[in-house]
Structures are given as C-alpha cells and as structure tokens.
C-alpha cells in the first residue's frame, strides 16, 4: 500500500514536466523507468520534462505509433529510448523491439509497461500517475534497490 509519504501531488502540466526534469538528473544508461497510468494521466508530459532536461529542444510526441523513439547525443545528454507499448498485443512483438540490447548504452523510459508483464526488469523504477480531477496528478512509486539513493528527487 502506498502512503502519502510515498506520493507526490503534481498540479498542472508544468509540475508534471518539472518532476520529469528532476528525474533527468538521476537517470543513467542502463536504467529503466516504467510509467504507469491511464490515457491522459500525464506519462508523456513527464517524459517531455525529462527529455527537455536532458537537452532535447524539439517536439516530444507520445511514441504510440512508432512505438520507440530513440534520442541520442548530441540532442540529449545520454541516449534514451522513449517507448510506448500501448499498441503491443502479441508478446512476440516485444522481442522485435530490441529493448534488452538498448540497455547496453541507453536508458529506457517505458509507457504502458504492463504489456511486458513479468518481463519488466526487476531493477526498473516504477512510477504511477493517477488523475484526480482535470489538473491534479498523484504520483506514486515502487523503488528497487538500484534506485534507493536516487529516488525521490528533491
């Protein structure tokens, strides 16, 4: 059960992006961040804040249709794959994405990680966004040992 000590309220897109920016200071190649939440919960908004803080100055779309958008230096400080598994229906499609190979030198930011089921890496930081009204989001988390010294960001 998540307590209020393990939750943060984010009001508006600006606060959600700011949380992503704080996460950018802690993410490194080989890391996996799993973003859970319903449609419109703010997953892509948080991703936008993270990518902007890593140095990307272009548009940050949801990768719903391409499934994977890779961001590489010099556009960002570290290589990062923004992944959206919403449209994945067949588990065989997951193998074709090459996510394991990407972890050798990139971080993964995954929307709809529940599509991975038990294949989600055990050291993934799991973040959940839940809407509370039109403009408020409740962010909760499950922190593996690999993230204990880095989460939550101040």
Backbone torsions as a table, in degrees:
resi	resn	phi	psi	omega
1	UNK	NA	134.4	179.2
2	UNK	-87.7	131.8	177.6
3	UNK	-100.2	171.7	177.4
4	UNK	-63.0	-24.4	176.5
5	UNK	-68.3	-23.2	179.2
6	UNK	-105.1	29.8	-179.3
7	UNK	-142.7	155.5	175.5
8	UNK	-139.9	136.4	176.4
9	UNK	-91.0	132.4	178.0
10	UNK	-118.6	123.2	-178.7
11	UNK	-108.1	114.7	177.4
12	UNK	82.1	166.2	-179.1
13	UNK	-63.1	-35.1	-177.3
14	UNK	-62.3	-42.5	179.1
15	UNK	-70.2	-34.8	178.1
16	UNK	-67.1	-43.5	176.0
17	UNK	-63.5	-38.9	179.5
18	UNK	-62.7	-36.7	176.8
19	UNK	-65.2	-41.0	175.4
20	UNK	-60.9	-39.2	178.5
21	UNK	-63.7	-39.8	177.7
22	UNK	-65.1	-38.1	177.6
23	UNK	-62.9	-35.3	-179.1
24	UNK	-58.7	-30.4	178.8
25	UNK	-75.2	-6.1	-176.2
26	UNK	-119.7	-14.1	-175.7
27	UNK	-84.9	146.5	-178.3
28	UNK	-141.2	161.3	174.8
29	UNK	-53.8	140.6	-177.3
30	UNK	94.0	-11.6	179.3
31	UNK	-84.3	151.2	173.5
32	UNK	-125.7	128.0	173.2
33	UNK	-117.8	121.1	-179.0
34	UNK	-102.8	121.8	-178.3
35	UNK	-106.2	112.4	178.5
36	UNK	-101.2	150.2	175.2
37	UNK	153.3	153.8	179.0
38	UNK	-67.3	171.5	173.2
39	UNK	-55.6	132.7	178.7
40	UNK	80.9	8.1	-178.0
41	UNK	-75.4	-19.2	178.9
42	UNK	114.4	11.6	-178.6
43	UNK	-60.4	-48.5	-179.0
44	UNK	-69.8	-31.3	176.5
45	UNK	-64.0	-44.2	176.7
46	UNK	-62.8	-42.1	178.1
47	UNK	-60.9	-39.9	179.1
48	UNK	-60.2	-44.5	178.6
49	UNK	-62.6	-40.6	178.4
50	UNK	-63.8	-48.7	-178.4
51	UNK	-65.0	-39.4	177.8
52	UNK	-63.0	-40.9	179.5
53	UNK	-69.5	-23.6	174.8
54	UNK	-81.0	-4.6	175.0
55	UNK	112.0	-2.7	-178.3
56	UNK	-76.9	129.5	-177.7
57	UNK	-115.0	9.6	177.9
58	UNK	-93.7	-171.0	177.4
59	UNK	-69.8	139.8	177.8
60	UNK	-115.9	90.4	179.6
61	UNK	-83.7	164.2	169.4
62	UNK	-71.8	134.6	179.6
63	UNK	-83.9	35.5	-177.7
64	UNK	-57.6	-42.2	-177.2
65	UNK	-88.0	-44.3	177.1
66	UNK	-76.5	-15.6	-177.9
67	UNK	73.2	-44.3	179.1
68	UNK	-129.8	131.7	169.1
69	UNK	-122.6	119.3	179.6
70	UNK	-94.6	131.9	176.1
71	UNK	-114.2	127.8	-175.5
72	UNK	-128.2	154.0	171.5
73	UNK	-58.2	146.8	10.1
74	UNK	-87.3	2.2	-178.9
75	UNK	-69.4	-25.5	178.4
76	UNK	-137.8	159.0	-178.4
77	UNK	-65.4	-40.1	177.6
78	UNK	-130.3	152.8	176.0
79	UNK	-66.0	136.1	-179.6
80	UNK	-143.4	136.1	172.9
81	UNK	-104.1	122.1	173.5
82	UNK	-95.7	117.0	-171.3
83	UNK	-120.2	136.0	175.6
84	UNK	-126.9	110.9	-175.1
85	UNK	-94.2	12.1	-175.6
86	UNK	-54.3	-40.8	-174.8
87	UNK	-88.9	-0.4	179.1
88	UNK	-75.0	123.2	178.9
89	UNK	-115.4	-29.7	-177.1
90	UNK	-108.6	126.0	-177.9
91	UNK	-60.2	-24.5	177.5
92	UNK	-63.1	-29.2	178.5
93	UNK	-63.6	-29.2	-179.1
94	UNK	-62.5	-39.4	178.7
95	UNK	-61.6	-38.0	-177.2
96	UNK	-66.2	-20.4	-177.9
97	UNK	-73.7	-25.1	178.8
98	UNK	72.2	31.5	-177.2
99	UNK	-63.8	-39.4	178.2
100	UNK	-60.0	-42.7	179.7
101	UNK	-65.0	-36.5	-179.1
102	UNK	-62.8	-31.8	-177.6
103	UNK	-65.4	-14.1	178.8
104	UNK	-61.4	-33.3	-178.2
105	UNK	-141.9	7.2	-177.6
106	UNK	-131.6	159.9	169.2
107	UNK	-94.0	154.2	176.8
108	UNK	-116.3	131.2	173.5
109	UNK	-117.9	110.2	-168.0
110	UNK	-116.1	119.0	170.9
111	UNK	-91.0	145.0	-177.2
112	UNK	60.7	48.6	-178.7
113	UNK	-67.3	-14.9	178.6
114	UNK	-60.1	-20.6	176.7
115	UNK	-65.5	-22.3	177.4
116	UNK	-79.4	-21.6	-177.5
117	UNK	51.1	-126.5	-175.9
118	UNK	-73.5	-4.6	-179.8
119	UNK	-84.7	-5.8	176.3
120	UNK	-65.5	134.3	-177.3
121	UNK	-59.9	135.8	-176.7
122	UNK	-64.9	-22.5	-180.0
123	UNK	-94.4	16.0	178.1
124	UNK	-74.2	137.9	170.1
125	UNK	-77.2	123.3	-177.3
126	UNK	-106.2	115.8	179.6
127	UNK	-113.7	135.9	178.5
128	UNK	-120.6	129.9	176.5
129	UNK	-113.5	127.5	177.4
130	UNK	-126.0	133.2	177.8
131	UNK	-77.0	141.1	173.7
132	UNK	-133.4	87.0	-173.1
133	UNK	87.7	-169.6	-176.4
134	UNK	-74.9	-32.3	-167.8
135	UNK	-120.9	-5.1	-177.6
136	UNK	-106.8	140.8	175.9
137	UNK	-127.2	138.7	173.2
138	UNK	-102.9	118.7	178.9
139	UNK	-101.0	123.2	174.0
140	UNK	-124.3	167.1	-174.4
141	UNK	-151.1	155.6	168.7
142	UNK	-120.9	123.5	-171.8
143	UNK	-112.3	114.9	175.0
144	UNK	-77.8	168.9	-178.3
145	UNK	-55.2	-36.8	-178.3
146	UNK	-62.4	-19.7	-176.9
147	UNK	-110.5	-2.2	-172.8
148	UNK	-56.7	-37.2	-179.1
149	UNK	-84.1	-5.6	-175.3
150	UNK	-114.0	-10.7	-175.4
151	UNK	-128.8	142.3	-2.0
152	UNK	-80.9	150.2	177.7
153	UNK	-71.5	146.8	-179.1
154	UNK	-81.0	NA	NA
